[in-house]
Amino acid sequence: MVITEIFYTSRFVKDFRKLPTDKQRVAIKREKLFKQNPFSSVLRTHKLSGKLRGYWSFSITYSDRVLFRFEGKDSAIFYKIGSHAIYSR
């Protein structure tokens, strides 16, 4: 599966801009990997459950994640980026 298009919510953009520059660089690299293979073992992509059912998450760093949904066969929407706190806000 290859992702050809990623859409970003305004919340995601705002959260991304708040990240330190070094984490932004890592996030950009992980996004490129996500586009090539969203299920790469490096990303640790997984389905969420409970109130976040229908959403997915992948890892940027040990403590940072991207909350997203797949849209169709080849696109995704990124909703939030940050620590595990993104699951509750």
Residue pairs with C-beta under 8 A, 6 or more apart in sequence:
1 37
1 38
1 39
1 73
1 74
2 35
2 36
2 37
2 74
3 34
3 35
3 38
3 74
3 75
3 76
4 35
4 74
4 75
5 74
5 75
5 76
6 31
6 34
6 35
6 75
6 76
6 77
6 78
7 71
7 75
7 76
7 77
7 78
8 16
8 77
8 78
9 77
9 78
9 79
9 80
11 79
11 80
12 66
12 78
12 79
12 80
12 81
15 80
15 81
15 82
15 86
16 24
16 27
16 81
18 82
19 27
19 64
19 81
19 82
23 60
23 61
23 64
26 60
26 61
27 60
27 64
27 66
27 81
30 42
30 43
30 58
30 59
30 60
30 66
31 66
33 40
33 42
33 43
34 40
34 43
34 45
34 58
34 66
34 76
38 45
38 58
38 70
38 76
39 45
43 58
43 59
44 58
44 59
45 56
45 57
45 58
46 56
46 57
46 58
47 55
47 56
48 54
48 55
48 56
48 57
48 67
48 87
52 67
52 87
54 69
55 67
55 68
55 69
55 79
56 67
56 68
56 69
56 70
57 65
57 66
57 67
57 68
57 87
58 65
58 66
58 68
59 65
60 66
60 81
63 83
63 84
64 81
64 82
64 83
65 81
65 82
65 83
65 84
65 86
66 78
66 80
66 81
67 78
67 79
67 80
67 81
67 86
67 87
68 76
68 77
68 78
68 79
69 76
69 77
69 79
70 76
71 77
80 86
80 89
